Amino acid sequence: MQDDDDEPHITLSDEDLDALEEEVPLLRGVRLFAEEAAELPWFTALGEPLDREVKRLARDYLDALGFPDVEPARIASWEDAADAAANMDFDTAQWEAEEQLRAGLASDALDAISEEALTIALTHVTAILGGRLGAAVREAAAFAEIDDESLMDAAAGAAVQAAHNAALALIAGAEEDHPFRAKFALFARGRWPIGVAGLTLNIF
């Protein structure tokens, strides 16, 4: 998984952003999305039972992604989350399906804005959320007396990627039922949808 430090760093002042948004109004929506996302309860419901809304969002995500036979399942502990995350290295079907969707959204987004504007928009999402998500997952881990840095980095990285994908869906004008929107909504409810393994979507 790519470390946040590997992301390109583009620093823009508020004045630069305002000027860019006047030229590309769609970017204002991305900035508002990132600012609102920063206030979400990231990683605050890890390990809790899956409530009805989480199950619904998981079902929406799986069906839209093309995995109708996969069922959501609760991961109850950080130790089990570590095992589930490790198993992601051996089950690439979900990753491949998401990559195809991401490529399609990127193509659609470039019909609406320039490649430079797209890069700036997604980098701005990371700039706003990267530190916030890293702090949130470390706070949750500290509460559980967990000090596995690689696991915390994996969780934060997955959340940043979900936010990137949701922002990309916004820019591309994707439908409300796009799987990236549902996956982001799972993170927004304080969960970590770790990934598909066999016929199970593991949700911490």
N, C-alpha and C positions, 0 to 999 in steps of 0.2 A: 504494500500500500504506500502511496506517495506521502511523504512527510509534508506537513504544512510549509516547512522551510524551503521546500523545493518549488513552491508556487512562485510565479513571477510577481515582483513587487512593483506596483505602479502607484505612486502617491500623488493624489490630486487634492488641491485645496477645495474648500466649499465653493469658492468663486469659479474654479475650473469646472467643477461638477455642474454648477448652475448654467454656465455657458454651454457646456456639452449637452445638457438636457434641453436647452432651448433649441439646439440644432437637431437633437434626436429625442423627442418627447417621451418615447417609450422607456428611456433610461430612468426617468423620474419614477416610474412604477417599480423598477428594479431597486432603486435606492430605498423607496418606502417599504418594499418587501423585506429587504435586509434589515432595516431599522426595526420593523415590527418583529421579525424573526429573532432578533437579539433579546427581545423581552419574553420569549416563550420559556416554559418551564423545562428546559433541557435536562434529561437524565434524572428527573425527580420521581419517576415511577418504576425504576428498574426492579425487576423481580416480582412485582405485584401481580396478582391474578389478572387475566385478560378480561377486561370488561366488554360489554356489548359493542361499544363504539370501536374499541381496538380490534375486536374480531371482525367487525364490518369493514373497517379500513383495510385490514389484512386481506380479507376476501376480495375486496375491490382491486387491490394491488395485484394479487395473484391471478385473478381472472383476466385482468387487462394485460398482464404480462404474458399470458398464455400458459399458466400452470393451474388449470382447474382442479386437478387431482391432489394438489398440495394443500395441507391444512396447517393453520397457525398453531403453534405450541409455545407454552410458557417456559422460559428459562428462569429459574428461581434464584440462582446464586452467581456471584462473580466467577467462581471456579468453573461452573458449568458453562458460563458465557465464554470463558477462555477456551474450553474444549470445542464449543460450537464455532468460534471464530477460527480456530486452527483447522477445522474440517472444511472451511470455505476454500482452502487451498486445493481441495480434491474434487470439488463440485463446482464446475464452471458454467453450467447451463444458464443459471440466473444472470451471471456476469455477462455472458455472451448476448442474452436477450436484451439486457439493459444497454449494452454497447450499441446494438443495432438501433434501439430507440434514440439513444443519445446522438448518434450520427444523423438520423433523420431530423431530429429537432435542430441540430446545428445548421443543417442545410436550410431548413425553413427559416431559422433566425437570420441567416445571412441574406435571405430575400427581403428582410425588413430593415436591417441595419448593416453597417460595414463590419468587416472582420475586426478592425481596430476598436470600434465601439463595443462589439461583443466581448472582446478581451478585457476592455476596461470595465464593463459591467460585471463580468464574472469575477474579476480580480477584486472589485469593490465589495462584492459579497463576502469574499474571503477576508478582506481587510476588516470588515465590520464584525464578522462572526468568528473568525479563527480563534482569537484570544478568549472570547466569551465562551465558546464551546469547550476549549481546553480547560478553562477554569471550572466550568460546570461539571465536567466528568471527573475532575480531580477532587472536587468537593464531595461528589457522590461516593467516590472510591475511598476517600479519607474517612467518611462516616462509617463505611463497612470495614475499615482497617485493611484496605487493599493497597499495595504499593507496586503493582505490576505496571511499569511505565509503558511497555509495549502494548499491553491490553488497553490502557487508557488512550494511547495514541491511536489505536485502531478504532476505538469508539468515536473519538473526536473527529478523526478523518472520515469515517463513514457519515457522520452528521454533516460535515462540511460538504461532502460529495452530494448528499441528498439535497442540501440547500442549493448547490450549484445546479443540479438537475431540475429542481423546481423553478429556479430563476430562468433557466433555459426554456422550460415549458412556457413560462410567462411571456418571454420575449418572442417565442415562436408562435404564440397564440394557440397553444394546444387546448384540447377540450378539457372540461372540468374533471372528467373521469380518467384522465391520463394517469398511468400507474405511478409516474414520478410525483404527482400531486398527492396520491394516497400514501406513498412511502414517506414523503416529507411530513404528512399529517401524523403518522405514527411517531416520528421523532418529536413532533410538536406536542404530543401528549405525554412526553417524558420517557418514552420507551426507546430501545435500541433494537430495531429489526435486523438481527445479525445476518441472516441469510437463509437460503434454501439448502437443505441437506436431505437428499432422498425425496420423501413425500412430506417433509416438514419444513415450515417456515419458523425458525427459531426466533422468538421475540423475548428480549431481556427486559 
